[in-house]
Amino acid sequence: NLLVKKKKSKRVFEKKENDDLKSNFVSIFKWLRNNENRNLIKHRFFCFLFGINDEKFGTNFYIEKIKNLFSYNEKSLIISFLHLVIGDPLLAIWLIDEPEEILSIFQESCYEISKDI
C-alpha cells in the first residue's frame, strides 16, 4: 500500500509540474506585443545585419544593401534565410512562427538603420 501511495503522489506532483508549465507559457504572438521584447528582436536583428560581411569587397553585406535600398528607391531587401539561420537561429525560428510580426520588426529596424547611414 505504501508503494502505491508514493506512485500516486509522484503522479500528482508530475501533473502539477506540467500544469505550472502550461500556465506560465505565453505565445510568441502575445510576447511580441511587449515593446521591450520588440526592442530585443530589433537589437538581435541589428547585430545580425551588422555581423554579415562581404569578404570579397571588405564591406558589410546587408548594410550596403540597405544603403542601396534607400539611395536608389528600391522596393525590397532580400535576406538569405541561411544567413539568418547561421547568424541568429532564434530569429529564424521566430520568423517561421510569426512571419508577419517579425518581418514588421525587421522593416522597422531597416528604416532605423537607414536614418543613421
Summary of the structure (lengths in Angstrom):
residues: 117
radius of gyration: 21.8
end to end distance: 74.0
largest distance: 79.4
contacts: 275
relative contact order: 0.12
helix: 76%
strand: 3%
